[in-house]
Amino acid sequence: MNQNCAILFILFTLMSLPIMSDAKAKEPSPYPSTKVDPVVEKIHGVEIVDPYRWLEDGASPAVKEWTEKENAYTQSVLDKPPGRDKIHARLSALLDIGSLSTPQPAKGKYFYTKRDGKQNQPILYVRDGLHGKDRVLLDLNELDKEGTTALDWWYPTHDGSLLAYGLSTNGSEQSTLHIRDVANGKDLPDRIERTRYCSLAWQPDGKGFYYTRYPAIGGVPKGEENYHHHVFFHTVGDDPLKDRKVFGEGRAAEDMPGVALSPDGRWLVVTEAQGWAKTEVYYADLNAKADALGPVFQPLVEKVNATFGVIPRNDRFFILTNENSPRSRVLEVDPVHPLPRDKWKEVIPEGKDVLESIAVVGDVLVGQYMQKASSRLRLFDRAGKLLQEVPLPTLGTLAGIGAEDDGDELLFGFQSFTRPQSIYRLDLKKPAEAKPELWGQVEADIDFTQYEVEQVTYPSKDKTSITMFLGHKKGLKLNGSNPTLLYGYGGFNVSLTPSFGASRFLFLERGGVLAIANLRGGGEYGEEWHQAGMLGKKQNVFDDFLGAAEWLIEHKYTNRDKLAIQGGSNGGLLMGAALTQRPDLFKAVVCQVPLLDMLRYHKFLIARLWIPEYGSADNAEQFKWLYAYSPYHHVKNGTPYPAVLIEAAESDGRVDPLHARKMAARLQAATSSDQPILLRLETKAGHGQGKPRAKVVEELTDVWSFLFSQLGMGM
């Protein structure tokens, strides 16, 4: 393109943008002024115009100024709805309902977290003995009064004398590893930076551990800091800078390792996740002679398009895999004499239900299953014989399992839409006869008998049957006018099962209908279900979600003017696709920490990790399907878009807030309706993990004020 042609093309582009159109000139935009500075490029022969590329640079003073104005405008709109103060007060009361994690036992000690009342962060407790006294081991509310320091993960030694744990600030998830002496509650001098997503395995004597971390800053080229996750070994008391790297050198930068050690400390197993549909496995005999670089690893599984999870015991490995079994099965292999995979012993065969995870407790195999998107808990002996299906309180979700390798008890968490987290204990001395006993529970001042949950099935565009949970007050009238919130995710093998959310009752108390769809791309029905919604089949997810909305309207639960949709992260991408593909179908959209520019997403933060799930625009074939649905590129000028609230966070270490900024600007310029397009960009917050209660209350007040005003609901 010569210079004159280039100038004419840019002028034409600027004239064609809606903020310069005659229609917009008639009514001044209510939004802050946004500069249009098009970047034009060709990708695989297709000309792409990006009018808001400049909004990608979050550190730019101009972007900061623009964001401040957008936030101010958003708050001015969200402060107006009547009843906002009542929404805030009720949410504050609902979020006083605390949280409780499943305890991890360690030789008579029980480690768990609990949050009560108005505490910003859960407190880590240790209980000495099953019926002993609880004592505070780590209280972040005392450490950080603002509440923006979070406990990311923790691992006790086998005897419970030490605890390795990770802290991060402002929602960044950039953990720093600490070691606490459990007896006196004081930290040892050891500090290890860059331990985000840490996997850790203590030696049996507690003198050291294998762990995963990112390279030190400066250890890799700029832009690679969020990759090259490797395995190291640390001796307690040594200088962490001298920790030896034991695995990962030379592997793909995007591989994500996990570590496990057999109870006797002999077998070290490293699983390398390559996306969410493939794992490679390596192991080392630590009793054998090491070479100059450390333990000598040999492959157990390589170059197989399936997932493998390994539990190493002293004499065998138990392996959970979906190879040739999309609902998964359990195999057994002798690490001393590892046979070819087709010769491995099958312990628990694939069944009609999805086997999500396993644990090995003494001589008992614990299987966590999913049946029609609800949990089941089954106990087997070491030979795979079913001992019993453990009775659960209702249809719901198992939320954490706590056990010791050589223990004789199992603790598990359970919750449902109408049951906060409860912890149960099973005495496994006689596993076939074990009955769940309540260990602890979260109390809630809600009359759950007023509500009911149903599961329905509806057809997607291609006639695939999709299940959906519906929660509402008993006696709901199907008159087509109920305010309804449809939620979805559909990706990364994540399953949406019945779980407790206190803030939802603000909506349910006032006659709202909560709908949660089990879309393809999730894990509710096994690996085939997952793969039917990834890569070139991503449109299935959007079709499943749009089908849910149409079914709710057709069956008189609601109508277009009473229907809102919500999703975050991968679910934020879903919101963007639903919004741009069917803007006529919804009254309001809440799009949280979203991916929206699918041609450039992989260039920022940790997003290269998601290429196995989405694909990359660098690949010509993958570009075609990404460009076919990329929400940012499918905003159309002059379209009457519904009300949209886009939320993001400055410290998000997963999804860059650039997606939210660019999409908000594009929608504000393009829409022909008078419905608000709002951007809420939060400071000192990340993707959502570890967010303090105070920030959660403020965020939810904005979200529900937006939804109540759009759906015509009063307080």
ZANU-973020 format. One record per residue (C-alpha): x, z, y. Coordinates in steps of 0.1 Angstrom, whole numbers, plus 5000, padded with zeros to 4 digits. Example, Ala and Ser with C-alpha at 12.3 -4.5 7.8 and 13.67 -1.06 7.14 Angstrom:
2
512350784955
513750714989
This chain:
715
500050005000
501649905033
501650135064
498649975081
496549985049
497550345043
496350435079
493050255074
492550415040
493050765054
490750695084
488150575060
488550885038
488151115068
485050935080
483450955046
483851325043
480651515050
481951725079
482351405099
478951255089
476051195112
473951425091
476251715098
476551625134
472751705139
473152065128
476452245134
477952395103
477552775101
480852805083
484352865097
486052545107
488152395079
490852145084
490751825063
494151695054
493851455025
496551404999
496151074981
497851014948
497450794917
497250964883
497350734853
496150454876
493150644891
493250714928
492651084936
491851214971
492351584976
491151685011
492052055008
495452054991
496752265020
494552555008
496652594977
499452784996
498053144997
501253265015
500653025044
499653185077
497052915082
495552975048
495553355054
493753305088
491153075072
490553315044
490053605068
487453405086
485653305054
485653665042
484253775075
481453515074
480653605038
480353975046
478153895076
475753715052
475853965024
475354265048
471954125059
469654155028
467254445031
467854715005
471554665004
472155035010
469755114981
471654864959
474955034967
473555384960
471955284927
475155104916
477255404925
475055624903
475055374874
478855344875
479155724873
478455644836
481955674823
483955504795
485555614763
488155434742
488655454704
491255724696
494455624680
495555904655
499155994650
499956274626
497256514638
497256394674
494556164688
495255954719
492355804739
491155724774
488055854791
486655804826
484056034840
481956024872
483555884903
487155864888
488755534898
490755494866
490355634830
492555934821
494755924790
494156234768
495756364737
493856594713
495856824691
493956824658
490556664649
488556944665
491357064688
491657094725
492056784747
494756784773
495556534800
498656314792
498456064821
496056084851
496455774873
493855914897
496456184907
499355924907
497555674930
494755804952
493755454961
493155374924
494955044923
497455144896
496255064861
497155164826
497654824808
498554934773
500055224753
501655284719
502455624704
505255684679
504255744643
504556114647
502856114681
505856274699
506455984723
504255734740
505355404754
502955274781
502655014808
501555044844
500754774869
499454764905
496854574924
495454404894
498654204888
499054304851
502754294857
503454594836
506454834839
507155014806
507555394807
508155644779
506355984780
507256294761
503956404746
504856774743
505756834780
503956534796
507156414814
508656074814
512055984801
514355794824
513755464806
512055194827
511554834816
510154574840
508354254831
506454384801
503154214808
501054164776
503454384758
503454394720
505454694707
506454834673
508155174670
510755244644
509555504619
511955774634
510855694669
514355634682
513755284693
511254994693
510854624692
508954484722
508054174741
508754094777
509353814802
512953734813
514353924842
513753774876
516553524881
517053484844
515153154843
514552874869
512052924896
508552854884
509352964849
509053344854
505653364837
506953194805
509753254780
508153564765
510653694740
511253984716
513854254724
514954584709
515354904729
516955234719
515355524736
517755644763
519855324766
520055104796
517154854793
519354584809
521454594778
518554554754
519254284728
517053984725
516153944688
513753654688
512453364709
515553194722
515152814722
511452824715
508752664736
508452844769
504652884764
504853064729
503453414730
505053654705
503653964689
505554214668
504754434638
506954654616
506254774581
505755154578
509155204562
510854994589
512154734566
510154424575
509954294611
507254034616
506953814647
503853604652
504053324678
500753224693
500652864704
497352864722
494253004706
494052794675
497552794661
500153064651
503653054636
505053344617
508653464611
509953774595
513253954589
514454204563
516054474585
517754624554
519654304550
522954224568
522354104604
524453834620
526053854654
522753774671
520754044653
518154024625
518053704604
514553564605
513053324581
509753134585
506653234568
504352984585
505352684606
503652374620
500252464606
497152404627
495552744620
495853104630
497653374610
497653744617
500053964596
499854334586
503254414570
503254694544
506254814525
505654594495
503454314507
501954134537
498254114543
497453794562
494253704580
493953334584
491453054591
493552784574
491052594552
488552874560
487052854595
485353194591
488653344579
489853514547
492553764537
495653664516
498553864502
502153774499
505253944485
507953924513
510753954487
509453654468
507353454493
505653174474
504352854490
501152914509
498952754483
500253014458
499453314480
496953554464
493453554479
492253914484
489153864505
487653514503
485853344531
482253444533
479153334553
480053574581
483053554604
485853784596
487253884630
489954134621
491354354594
493154694593
494854854563
494455234560
496155374530
494655184501
491555064520
491154724537
488854744567
487054424576
485354374610
482854094606
480453914629
476953804617
474853604642
477053734671
476754104661
479254324643
479454434607
482054684592
482954654555
485454844534
487354694505
489954824480
493454664479
492254414453
489454294477
486554464459
483754554484
483354934485
480654944510
479154804542
479355084567
475855144584
475955084621
473455234646
471854904656
472854544664
475854574685
479654544688
482554724672
484854814701
488254924688
489555064655
491955354652
493855444620
497255524606
499055314579
499155604555
496055784568
492755874552
490455834582
489055554603
487755584639
485755304654
483955244687
480455104689
478254984717
475254764723
473154644753
471254974753
473955204739
477055304758
480355344739
480155584710
483055684687
482555744650
484855874623
484955784586
486656014560
488255764537
489256004509
486255864490
485755534509
482755414489
480855724499
482155764535
479455814561
480055764599
480156094618
479856094656
483256184672
482256144709
480055934731
479355834767
476255994782
473955784803
470855894823
468855584814
465655564794
466755294770
463355304752
461955104782
464054794772
464254554743
466754294732
465853974713
467853694699
466553344702
467753004690
467452684711
468752324707
471652184728
471751824740
473151704706
470551924687
473152184677
471452524674
472652784699
471853154698
471153354729
470453724736
467653824760
467354174774
464454284795
461754554799
459254584771
456054404777
457554114796
455053854806
455953494800
454553364833
457453154844
458253374874
460653644861
463953674879
466553574853
470353584852
472053354826
475553444817
478053234797
481753194788
482352944760
486052924753
489253064739
487553194707
485953474728
482653604714
479853734736
478254014715
475954294725
477954524748
477054784773
477154704811
475854984833
475354774864
472954534846
470354804846
469954764884
468654424876
466654514844
464954814861
463354574886
461954334860
464954104856
465753914824
469353904813
470253604791
473653574773
474253244754
476653204725
478152874735
480552654716
484152724724
483553094716
484253264683
480753374673
480553134644
484153074634
486952834642
484852524639
482552664666
485652734688
487152384684
483752224691
484152344727
487752284735
489951994746
487951664746
484851844734
484552074764
481351904776
479652064746
480052394763
478352274795
475552104775
474952424756
474652624788
472452374806
470252374774
469852754777
468652724813
466152444804
464952654774
464352964796
462252754820
460452564793
459452884775
458153044807
460653314811
461553194845
461652884869
464252704888
463652924919
464053244899
467053144878
470653244886
473853194866
477053384864
480453354848
484153434853
487553284845
486853024819
483253114826
483953034863
484852684852
481552674833
479752774866
481552494884
480652234858
476952354856
476752354894
478152004899
476351854869
472852004875
472652144910
468852114908
468552354879
469452684896
468652894926
471953084928
475453074912
477953354910
481353194902
484153454896
487953414894
487353044884
489352744873
487952444892
490652184899
491352084863
493751814873
496252064888
495352394871
498352394848
500852394876
500152744887
500853104874
500453124836
498152834833
500452624810
499452874783
495952724784
496952354778
496252394741
492652484750
491952244779
494651974778
496751854807
496251584833
499951484827
498751334794
496851004800
494151064773
493651424783
493451334819
490351124811
488251414798
489551664824
488651424852
485251364836
484151724843
486651874868
484252054891
486252024923
486351644918
482651614911
481251774943
479151504959
478551464996
474951505008
473851694976
471551994982
473552254963
472052594955
473352924969
476952984957
479053294958
482653224947
484853534941
488553554936
491453794941
494753774959
496753944932
495253754903
498153674879
496153454857
493953214877
495253124912
492753184939
493452844952
490652714930
488152934948
489452844983
489452464977
485952464960
484452674987
485752445014
484552134995
481052264988
480652385024
481452035036
479351855011
476152045008
472951915025
470952225018
470652535040
471652765011
474852965017
478152875001
480253195003
483853284994
484753644987
488553684983
489554044975
492854204984
494754434961
492854314931
493554074902
491653904874
489454214868
491554434845
492254774858
490054734889
489255084903
485755204903
485555214941
486354834943
483954764915
481154934933
481854734965
482154404946
478954454926
477054554958
477954214972
477054034940
473754194935
472854184972
473453804970
471353774938
468453994949
468153804981
468253464964
465853554936
463353734960
463854074945
463354394964
464654744961
